[in-house]
Amino acid sequence: MFTKEKKIFPGLISGINCSPESAYDEMMVTKGIYRKDDGRQFVHFVHSYHPEEKLPPAILHETPLN
């Protein structure tokens, strides 16, 4: 995984229809199957909240996944 460690809360990295640990390998296999090596390669979402947000990070992380 490619992350800025100081900005990531433990356990708050996830994937949709893949695990973060295998996402890169799965993407490379899929690209090979469809011979896709140009154009958009992936979509990456980052959700951020105001520093005064009072909910715990785990709840804020869960919300966009549902």
PDB file with SEQRES, HELIX, SHEET and CRYST1 records, atoms N, CA, C and O in Angstrom:
SEQRES   1 A   66  MET PHE THR LYS GLU LYS LYS ILE PHE PRO GLY LEU ILE          
SEQRES   2 A   66  SER GLY ILE ASN CYS SER PRO GLU SER ALA TYR ASP GLU          
SEQRES   3 A   66  MET MET VAL THR LYS GLY ILE TYR ARG LYS ASP ASP GLY          
SEQRES   4 A   66  ARG GLN PHE VAL HIS PHE VAL HIS SER TYR HIS PRO GLU          
SEQRES   5 A   66  GLU LYS LEU PRO PRO ALA ILE LEU HIS GLU THR PRO LEU          
SEQRES   6 A   66  ASN                                                          
HELIX    1 AA1 GLU A    5  LYS A    7  5                                   3    
HELIX    2 AA2 ALA A   23  TYR A   34  1                                  12    
HELIX    3 AA3 PRO A   57  LEU A   65  1                                   9    
CRYST1    1.000    1.000    1.000  90.00  90.00  90.00 P 1           1          
ATOM      1  N   MET A   1       0.840  -1.176   0.000  1.00  0.00           N  
ATOM      2  CA  MET A   1       0.000   0.000   0.000  1.00  0.00           C  
ATOM      3  C   MET A   1       0.882   1.235   0.000  1.00  0.00           C  
ATOM      4  O   MET A   1       1.960   1.246   0.596  1.00  0.00           O  
ATOM      5  N   PHE A   2       0.419   2.259  -0.665  1.00  0.00           N  
ATOM      6  CA  PHE A   2       1.153   3.507  -0.735  1.00  0.00           C  
ATOM      7  C   PHE A   2       0.409   4.534   0.104  1.00  0.00           C  
ATOM      8  O   PHE A   2      -0.623   5.053  -0.320  1.00  0.00           O  
ATOM      9  N   THR A   3       0.920   4.829   1.282  1.00  0.00           N  
ATOM     10  CA  THR A   3       0.246   5.765   2.175  1.00  0.00           C  
ATOM     11  C   THR A   3       1.247   6.716   2.807  1.00  0.00           C  
ATOM     12  O   THR A   3       2.446   6.442   2.849  1.00  0.00           O  
ATOM     13  N   LYS A   4       0.744   7.819   3.289  1.00  0.00           N  
ATOM     14  CA  LYS A   4       1.527   8.716   4.124  1.00  0.00           C  
ATOM     15  C   LYS A   4       1.222   8.294   5.557  1.00  0.00           C  
ATOM     16  O   LYS A   4       0.208   8.697   6.127  1.00  0.00           O  
ATOM     17  N   GLU A   5       2.090   7.494   6.126  1.00  0.00           N  
ATOM     18  CA  GLU A   5       1.841   6.859   7.414  1.00  0.00           C  
ATOM     19  C   GLU A   5       1.364   7.825   8.492  1.00  0.00           C  
ATOM     20  O   GLU A   5       0.495   7.463   9.286  1.00  0.00           O  
ATOM     21  N   LYS A   6       1.899   9.036   8.549  1.00  0.00           N  
ATOM     22  CA  LYS A   6       1.523   9.950   9.620  1.00  0.00           C  
ATOM     23  C   LYS A   6       0.084  10.449   9.496  1.00  0.00           C  
ATOM     24  O   LYS A   6      -0.454  10.998  10.458  1.00  0.00           O  
ATOM     25  N   LYS A   7      -0.548  10.271   8.345  1.00  0.00           N  
ATOM     26  CA  LYS A   7      -1.912  10.746   8.141  1.00  0.00           C  
ATOM     27  C   LYS A   7      -2.953   9.632   8.229  1.00  0.00           C  
ATOM     28  O   LYS A   7      -4.150   9.911   8.154  1.00  0.00           O  
ATOM     29  N   ILE A   8      -2.538   8.403   8.383  1.00  0.00           N  
ATOM     30  CA  ILE A   8      -3.463   7.275   8.344  1.00  0.00           C  
ATOM     31  C   ILE A   8      -3.702   6.732   9.747  1.00  0.00           C  
ATOM     32  O   ILE A   8      -2.756   6.384  10.454  1.00  0.00           O  
ATOM     33  N   PHE A   9      -4.977   6.660  10.151  1.00  0.00           N  
ATOM     34  CA  PHE A   9      -5.315   6.013  11.404  1.00  0.00           C  
ATOM     35  C   PHE A   9      -5.280   4.507  11.184  1.00  0.00           C  
ATOM     36  O   PHE A   9      -5.771   4.032  10.160  1.00  0.00           O  
ATOM     37  N   PRO A  10      -4.715   3.742  12.113  1.00  0.00           N  
ATOM     38  CA  PRO A  10      -4.695   2.274  11.942  1.00  0.00           C  
ATOM     39  C   PRO A  10      -6.105   1.724  11.714  1.00  0.00           C  
ATOM     40  O   PRO A  10      -7.038   2.085  12.432  1.00  0.00           O  
ATOM     41  N   GLY A  11      -6.256   0.860  10.723  1.00  0.00           N  
ATOM     42  CA  GLY A  11      -7.540   0.228  10.436  1.00  0.00           C  
ATOM     43  C   GLY A  11      -8.480   1.056   9.587  1.00  0.00           C  
ATOM     44  O   GLY A  11      -9.606   0.623   9.341  1.00  0.00           O  
ATOM     45  N   LEU A  12      -8.070   2.226   9.129  1.00  0.00           N  
ATOM     46  CA  LEU A  12      -8.973   3.082   8.366  1.00  0.00           C  
ATOM     47  C   LEU A  12      -8.628   3.134   6.890  1.00  0.00           C  
ATOM     48  O   LEU A  12      -8.874   4.140   6.223  1.00  0.00           O  
ATOM     49  N   ILE A  13      -8.066   2.064   6.386  1.00  0.00           N  
ATOM     50  CA  ILE A  13      -7.838   1.909   4.951  1.00  0.00           C  
ATOM     51  C   ILE A  13      -8.709   0.745   4.516  1.00  0.00           C  
ATOM     52  O   ILE A  13      -8.660  -0.322   5.128  1.00  0.00           O  
ATOM     53  N   SER A  14      -9.502   0.927   3.472  1.00  0.00           N  
ATOM     54  CA  SER A  14     -10.386  -0.150   3.033  1.00  0.00           C  
ATOM     55  C   SER A  14     -10.542  -0.099   1.524  1.00  0.00           C  
ATOM     56  O   SER A  14     -10.106   0.841   0.860  1.00  0.00           O  
ATOM     57  N   GLY A  15     -11.172  -1.133   1.009  1.00  0.00           N  
ATOM     58  CA  GLY A  15     -11.447  -1.199  -0.413  1.00  0.00           C  
ATOM     59  C   GLY A  15     -12.873  -1.655  -0.632  1.00  0.00           C  
ATOM     60  O   GLY A  15     -13.490  -2.241   0.258  1.00  0.00           O  
ATOM     61  N   ILE A  16     -13.387  -1.391  -1.797  1.00  0.00           N  
ATOM     62  CA  ILE A  16     -14.719  -1.867  -2.157  1.00  0.00           C  
ATOM     63  C   ILE A  16     -14.516  -2.961  -3.194  1.00  0.00           C  
ATOM     64  O   ILE A  16     -13.943  -2.719  -4.256  1.00  0.00           O  
ATOM     65  N   ASN A  17     -14.982  -4.148  -2.888  1.00  0.00           N  
ATOM     66  CA  ASN A  17     -14.829  -5.346  -3.720  1.00  0.00           C  
ATOM     67  C   ASN A  17     -13.384  -5.819  -3.833  1.00  0.00           C  
ATOM     68  O   ASN A  17     -13.059  -6.576  -4.748  1.00  0.00           O  
ATOM     69  N   CYS A  18     -12.517  -5.391  -2.928  1.00  0.00           N  
ATOM     70  CA  CYS A  18     -11.144  -5.891  -2.859  1.00  0.00           C  
ATOM     71  C   CYS A  18     -10.564  -5.503  -1.504  1.00  0.00           C  
ATOM     72  O   CYS A  18     -11.059  -4.592  -0.840  1.00  0.00           O  
ATOM     73  N   SER A  19      -9.525  -6.196  -1.110  1.00  0.00           N  
ATOM     74  CA  SER A  19      -8.859  -5.829   0.137  1.00  0.00           C  
ATOM     75  C   SER A  19      -7.726  -4.862  -0.187  1.00  0.00           C  
ATOM     76  O   SER A  19      -7.142  -4.943  -1.268  1.00  0.00           O  
ATOM     77  N   PRO A  20      -7.406  -3.955   0.722  1.00  0.00           N  
ATOM     78  CA  PRO A  20      -6.302  -3.022   0.463  1.00  0.00           C  
ATOM     79  C   PRO A  20      -4.981  -3.742   0.188  1.00  0.00           C  
ATOM     80  O   PRO A  20      -4.164  -3.266  -0.600  1.00  0.00           O  
ATOM     81  N   GLU A  21      -4.776  -4.878   0.831  1.00  0.00           N  
ATOM     82  CA  GLU A  21      -3.530  -5.623   0.654  1.00  0.00           C  
ATOM     83  C   GLU A  21      -3.382  -6.201  -0.750  1.00  0.00           C  
ATOM     84  O   GLU A  21      -2.265  -6.327  -1.252  1.00  0.00           O  
ATOM     85  N   SER A  22      -4.489  -6.550  -1.381  1.00  0.00           N  
ATOM     86  CA  SER A  22      -4.407  -7.188  -2.700  1.00  0.00           C  
ATOM     87  C   SER A  22      -4.882  -6.286  -3.844  1.00  0.00           C  
ATOM     88  O   SER A  22      -4.899  -6.719  -4.996  1.00  0.00           O  
ATOM     89  N   ALA A  23      -5.265  -5.053  -3.549  1.00  0.00           N  
ATOM     90  CA  ALA A  23      -5.856  -4.174  -4.570  1.00  0.00           C  
ATOM     91  C   ALA A  23      -4.936  -3.973  -5.770  1.00  0.00           C  
ATOM     92  O   ALA A  23      -5.388  -4.063  -6.912  1.00  0.00           O  
ATOM     93  N   TYR A  24      -3.667  -3.706  -5.533  1.00  0.00           N  
ATOM     94  CA  TYR A  24      -2.744  -3.459  -6.642  1.00  0.00           C  
ATOM     95  C   TYR A  24      -2.609  -4.697  -7.524  1.00  0.00           C  
ATOM     96  O   TYR A  24      -2.691  -4.594  -8.748  1.00  0.00           O  
ATOM     97  N   ASP A  25      -2.402  -5.869  -6.916  1.00  0.00           N  
ATOM     98  CA  ASP A  25      -2.255  -7.100  -7.694  1.00  0.00           C  
ATOM     99  C   ASP A  25      -3.522  -7.414  -8.484  1.00  0.00           C  
ATOM    100  O   ASP A  25      -3.447  -7.820  -9.644  1.00  0.00           O  
ATOM    101  N   GLU A  26      -4.687  -7.229  -7.861  1.00  0.00           N  
ATOM    102  CA  GLU A  26      -5.948  -7.480  -8.557  1.00  0.00           C  
ATOM    103  C   GLU A  26      -6.121  -6.521  -9.740  1.00  0.00           C  
ATOM    104  O   GLU A  26      -6.598  -6.918 -10.803  1.00  0.00           O  
ATOM    105  N   MET A  27      -5.731  -5.258  -9.547  1.00  0.00           N  
ATOM    106  CA  MET A  27      -5.836  -4.291 -10.635  1.00  0.00           C  
ATOM    107  C   MET A  27      -4.938  -4.692 -11.802  1.00  0.00           C  
ATOM    108  O   MET A  27      -5.350  -4.605 -12.958  1.00  0.00           O  
ATOM    109  N   MET A  28      -3.720  -5.128 -11.509  1.00  0.00           N  
ATOM    110  CA  MET A  28      -2.795  -5.511 -12.576  1.00  0.00           C  
ATOM    111  C   MET A  28      -3.306  -6.729 -13.349  1.00  0.00           C  
ATOM    112  O   MET A  28      -3.172  -6.785 -14.572  1.00  0.00           O  
ATOM    113  N   VAL A  29      -3.888  -7.701 -12.649  1.00  0.00           N  
ATOM    114  CA  VAL A  29      -4.453  -8.880 -13.317  1.00  0.00           C  
ATOM    115  C   VAL A  29      -5.615  -8.460 -14.215  1.00  0.00           C  
ATOM    116  O   VAL A  29      -5.708  -8.893 -15.364  1.00  0.00           O  
ATOM    117  N   THR A  30      -6.498  -7.617 -13.688  1.00  0.00           N  
ATOM    118  CA  THR A  30      -7.652  -7.158 -14.465  1.00  0.00           C  
ATOM    119  C   THR A  30      -7.210  -6.362 -15.690  1.00  0.00           C  
ATOM    120  O   THR A  30      -7.771  -6.533 -16.772  1.00  0.00           O  
ATOM    121  N   LYS A  31      -6.211  -5.493 -15.530  1.00  0.00           N  
ATOM    122  CA  LYS A  31      -5.686  -4.743 -16.673  1.00  0.00           C  
ATOM    123  C   LYS A  31      -5.163  -5.693 -17.744  1.00  0.00           C  
ATOM    124  O   LYS A  31      -5.363  -5.456 -18.935  1.00  0.00           O  
ATOM    125  N   GLY A  32      -4.496  -6.766 -17.329  1.00  0.00           N  
ATOM    126  CA  GLY A  32      -3.973  -7.741 -18.281  1.00  0.00           C  
ATOM    127  C   GLY A  32      -5.077  -8.463 -19.026  1.00  0.00           C  
ATOM    128  O   GLY A  32      -4.982  -8.679 -20.234  1.00  0.00           O  
ATOM    129  N   ILE A  33      -6.123  -8.835 -18.309  1.00  0.00           N  
ATOM    130  CA  ILE A  33      -7.248  -9.542 -18.925  1.00  0.00           C  
ATOM    131  C   ILE A  33      -7.898  -8.687 -20.014  1.00  0.00           C  
ATOM    132  O   ILE A  33      -8.212  -9.183 -21.095  1.00  0.00           O  
ATOM    133  N   TYR A  34      -8.095  -7.408 -19.723  1.00  0.00           N  
ATOM    134  CA  TYR A  34      -8.784  -6.517 -20.660  1.00  0.00           C  
ATOM    135  C   TYR A  34      -7.833  -5.725 -21.553  1.00  0.00           C  
ATOM    136  O   TYR A  34      -8.267  -4.871 -22.327  1.00  0.00           O  
ATOM    137  N   ARG A  35      -6.536  -6.010 -21.443  1.00  0.00           N  
ATOM    138  CA  ARG A  35      -5.512  -5.297 -22.222  1.00  0.00           C  
ATOM    139  C   ARG A  35      -5.674  -3.779 -22.112  1.00  0.00           C  
ATOM    140  O   ARG A  35      -5.603  -3.059 -23.107  1.00  0.00           O  
ATOM    141  N   LYS A  36      -5.887  -3.323 -20.909  1.00  0.00           N  
ATOM    142  CA  LYS A  36      -6.076  -1.888 -20.654  1.00  0.00           C  
ATOM    143  C   LYS A  36      -4.796  -1.322 -20.066  1.00  0.00           C  
ATOM    144  O   LYS A  36      -4.452  -1.602 -18.918  1.00  0.00           O  
ATOM    145  N   ASP A  37      -4.098  -0.528 -20.854  1.00  0.00           N  
ATOM    146  CA  ASP A  37      -2.864   0.062 -20.347  1.00  0.00           C  
ATOM    147  C   ASP A  37      -2.788   1.561 -20.621  1.00  0.00           C  
ATOM    148  O   ASP A  37      -1.710   2.153 -20.579  1.00  0.00           O  
ATOM    149  N   ASP A  38      -3.948   2.173 -20.902  1.00  0.00           N  
ATOM    150  CA  ASP A  38      -3.966   3.615 -21.094  1.00  0.00           C  
ATOM    151  C   ASP A  38      -5.264   4.171 -20.529  1.00  0.00           C  
ATOM    152  O   ASP A  38      -6.143   3.411 -20.124  1.00  0.00           O  
ATOM    153  N   GLY A  39      -5.383   5.465 -20.500  1.00  0.00           N  
ATOM    154  CA  GLY A  39      -6.584   6.089 -19.966  1.00  0.00           C  
ATOM    155  C   GLY A  39      -6.654   5.959 -18.455  1.00  0.00           C  
ATOM    156  O   GLY A  39      -5.637   5.757 -17.792  1.00  0.00           O  
ATOM    157  N   ARG A  40      -7.842   6.074 -17.923  1.00  0.00           N  
ATOM    158  CA  ARG A  40      -8.038   6.005 -16.480  1.00  0.00           C  
ATOM    159  C   ARG A  40      -7.705   4.604 -15.984  1.00  0.00           C  
ATOM    160  O   ARG A  40      -8.198   3.610 -16.517  1.00  0.00           O  
ATOM    161  N   GLN A  41      -6.882   4.541 -14.984  1.00  0.00           N  
ATOM    162  CA  GLN A  41      -6.433   3.255 -14.455  1.00  0.00           C  
ATOM    163  C   GLN A  41      -7.152   2.878 -13.161  1.00  0.00           C  
ATOM    164  O   GLN A  41      -7.359   1.694 -12.895  1.00  0.00           O  
ATOM    165  N   PHE A  42      -7.529   3.856 -12.362  1.00  0.00           N  
ATOM    166  CA  PHE A  42      -8.194   3.561 -11.099  1.00  0.00           C  
ATOM    167  C   PHE A  42      -8.897   4.812 -10.597  1.00  0.00           C  
ATOM    168  O   PHE A  42      -8.695   5.909 -11.118  1.00  0.00           O  
ATOM    169  N   VAL A  43      -9.721   4.629  -9.584  1.00  0.00           N  
ATOM    170  CA  VAL A  43     -10.382   5.742  -8.918  1.00  0.00           C  
ATOM    171  C   VAL A  43      -9.996   5.666  -7.449  1.00  0.00           C  
ATOM    172  O   VAL A  43     -10.093   4.605  -6.832  1.00  0.00           O  
ATOM    173  N   HIS A  44      -9.565   6.775  -6.897  1.00  0.00           N  
ATOM    174  CA  HIS A  44      -9.102   6.836  -5.518  1.00  0.00           C  
ATOM    175  C   HIS A  44      -9.928   7.897  -4.806  1.00  0.00           C  
ATOM    176  O   HIS A  44      -9.986   9.044  -5.249  1.00  0.00           O  
ATOM    177  N   PHE A  45     -10.560   7.520  -3.713  1.00  0.00           N  
ATOM    178  CA  PHE A  45     -11.366   8.460  -2.945  1.00  0.00           C  
ATOM    179  C   PHE A  45     -10.687   8.755  -1.621  1.00  0.00           C  
ATOM    180  O   PHE A  45     -10.154   7.857  -0.969  1.00  0.00           O  
ATOM    181  N   VAL A  46     -10.709  10.000  -1.235  1.00  0.00           N  
ATOM    182  CA  VAL A  46     -10.236  10.420   0.081  1.00  0.00           C  
ATOM    183  C   VAL A  46     -11.365  11.221   0.705  1.00  0.00           C  
ATOM    184  O   VAL A  46     -11.872  12.163   0.096  1.00  0.00           O  
ATOM    185  N   HIS A  47     -11.757  10.856   1.903  1.00  0.00           N  
ATOM    186  CA  HIS A  47     -12.782  11.649   2.568  1.00  0.00           C  
ATOM    187  C   HIS A  47     -12.150  12.330   3.774  1.00  0.00           C  
ATOM    188  O   HIS A  47     -11.445  11.705   4.568  1.00  0.00           O  
ATOM    189  N   SER A  48     -12.420  13.624   3.890  1.00  0.00           N  
ATOM    190  CA  SER A  48     -11.842  14.441   4.957  1.00  0.00           C  
ATOM    191  C   SER A  48     -12.957  15.170   5.686  1.00  0.00           C  
ATOM    192  O   SER A  48     -14.009  15.460   5.117  1.00  0.00           O  
ATOM    193  N   TYR A  49     -12.709  15.455   6.943  1.00  0.00           N  
ATOM    194  CA  TYR A  49     -13.707  16.119   7.765  1.00  0.00           C  
ATOM    195  C   TYR A  49     -13.075  17.300   8.474  1.00  0.00           C  
ATOM    196  O   TYR A  49     -11.855  17.374   8.619  1.00  0.00           O  
ATOM    197  N   HIS A  50     -13.906  18.211   8.909  1.00  0.00           N  
ATOM    198  CA  HIS A  50     -13.453  19.387   9.644  1.00  0.00           C  
ATOM    199  C   HIS A  50     -12.770  18.937  10.940  1.00  0.00           C  
ATOM    200  O   HIS A  50     -13.228  17.986  11.574  1.00  0.00           O  
ATOM    201  N   PRO A  51     -11.692  19.599  11.340  1.00  0.00           N  
ATOM    202  CA  PRO A  51     -10.969  19.198  12.556  1.00  0.00           C  
ATOM    203  C   PRO A  51     -11.830  19.198  13.816  1.00  0.00           C  
ATOM    204  O   PRO A  51     -11.511  18.498  14.777  1.00  0.00           O  
ATOM    205  N   GLU A  52     -12.908  19.967  13.826  1.00  0.00           N  
ATOM    206  CA  GLU A  52     -13.780  20.008  15.002  1.00  0.00           C  
ATOM    207  C   GLU A  52     -14.866  18.933  14.975  1.00  0.00           C  
ATOM    208  O   GLU A  52     -15.708  18.892  15.872  1.00  0.00           O  
ATOM    209  N   GLU A  53     -14.863  18.073  13.975  1.00  0.00           N  
ATOM    210  CA  GLU A  53     -15.851  16.992  13.889  1.00  0.00           C  
ATOM    211  C   GLU A  53     -15.752  16.152  15.154  1.00  0.00           C  
ATOM    212  O   GLU A  53     -14.659  15.762  15.563  1.00  0.00           O  
ATOM    213  N   LYS A  54     -16.896  15.874  15.773  1.00  0.00           N  
ATOM    214  CA  LYS A  54     -16.900  15.218  17.082  1.00  0.00           C  
ATOM    215  C   LYS A  54     -17.066  13.702  17.030  1.00  0.00           C  
ATOM    216  O   LYS A  54     -17.004  13.055  18.075  1.00  0.00           O  
ATOM    217  N   LEU A  55     -17.273  13.122  15.869  1.00  0.00           N  
ATOM    218  CA  LEU A  55     -17.445  11.675  15.779  1.00  0.00           C  
ATOM    219  C   LEU A  55     -16.091  10.980  15.736  1.00  0.00           C  
ATOM    220  O   LEU A  55     -15.117  11.554  15.249  1.00  0.00           O  
ATOM    221  N   PRO A  56     -16.018   9.736  16.244  1.00  0.00           N  
ATOM    222  CA  PRO A  56     -14.748   8.999  16.197  1.00  0.00           C  
ATOM    223  C   PRO A  56     -14.354   8.663  14.753  1.00  0.00           C  
ATOM    224  O   PRO A  56     -15.227   8.455  13.910  1.00  0.00           O  
ATOM    225  N   PRO A  57     -13.060   8.608  14.462  1.00  0.00           N  
ATOM    226  CA  PRO A  57     -12.596   8.318  13.098  1.00  0.00           C  
ATOM    227  C   PRO A  57     -13.196   7.048  12.499  1.00  0.00           C  
ATOM    228  O   PRO A  57     -13.484   7.024  11.302  1.00  0.00           O  
ATOM    229  N   ALA A  58     -13.390   6.000  13.285  1.00  0.00           N  
ATOM    230  CA  ALA A  58     -13.936   4.749  12.750  1.00  0.00           C  
ATOM    231  C   ALA A  58     -15.350   4.949  12.202  1.00  0.00           C  
ATOM    232  O   ALA A  58     -15.691   4.377  11.167  1.00  0.00           O  
ATOM    233  N   ILE A  59     -16.169   5.744  12.872  1.00  0.00           N  
ATOM    234  CA  ILE A  59     -17.536   6.019  12.401  1.00  0.00           C  
ATOM    235  C   ILE A  59     -17.491   6.870  11.130  1.00  0.00           C  
ATOM    236  O   ILE A  59     -18.235   6.613  10.183  1.00  0.00           O  
ATOM    237  N   LEU A  60     -16.630   7.870  11.108  1.00  0.00           N  
ATOM    238  CA  LEU A  60     -16.511   8.719   9.922  1.00  0.00           C  
ATOM    239  C   LEU A  60     -16.030   7.919   8.719  1.00  0.00           C  
ATOM    240  O   LEU A  60     -16.415   8.212   7.587  1.00  0.00           O  
ATOM    241  N   HIS A  61     -15.200   6.923   8.950  1.00  0.00           N  
ATOM    242  CA  HIS A  61     -14.693   6.075   7.869  1.00  0.00           C  
ATOM    243  C   HIS A  61     -15.774   5.136   7.344  1.00  0.00           C  
ATOM    244  O   HIS A  61     -15.846   4.870   6.144  1.00  0.00           O  
ATOM    245  N   GLU A  62     -16.602   4.643   8.236  1.00  0.00           N  
ATOM    246  CA  GLU A  62     -17.642   3.677   7.858  1.00  0.00           C  
ATOM    247  C   GLU A  62     -18.735   4.319   7.004  1.00  0.00           C  
ATOM    248  O   GLU A  62     -19.274   3.666   6.110  1.00  0.00           O  
ATOM    249  N   THR A  63     -19.065   5.559   7.256  1.00  0.00           N  
ATOM    250  CA  THR A  63     -20.184   6.233   6.599  1.00  0.00           C  
ATOM    251  C   THR A  63     -20.112   6.202   5.072  1.00  0.00           C  
ATOM    252  O   THR A  63     -21.096   5.798   4.452  1.00  0.00           O  
ATOM    253  N   PRO A  64     -19.012   6.604   4.423  1.00  0.00           N  
ATOM    254  CA  PRO A  64     -18.999   6.584   2.952  1.00  0.00           C  
ATOM    255  C   PRO A  64     -18.991   5.182   2.356  1.00  0.00           C  
ATOM    256  O   PRO A  64     -19.284   5.021   1.171  1.00  0.00           O  
ATOM    257  N   LEU A  65     -18.666   4.171   3.142  1.00  0.00           N  
ATOM    258  CA  LEU A  65     -18.620   2.809   2.619  1.00  0.00           C  
ATOM    259  C   LEU A  65     -19.999   2.181   2.522  1.00  0.00           C  
ATOM    260  O   LEU A  65     -20.172   1.168   1.844  1.00  0.00           O  
ATOM    261  N   ASN A  66     -20.975   2.767   3.186  1.00  0.00           N  
ATOM    262  CA  ASN A  66     -22.335   2.195   3.188  1.00  0.00           C  
ATOM    263  C   ASN A  66     -23.217   2.798   2.150  1.00  0.00           C  
ATOM    264  O   ASN A  66     -24.382   2.419   2.034  1.00  0.00           O  
TER     265      ASN A  66                                                      
END                                                                             
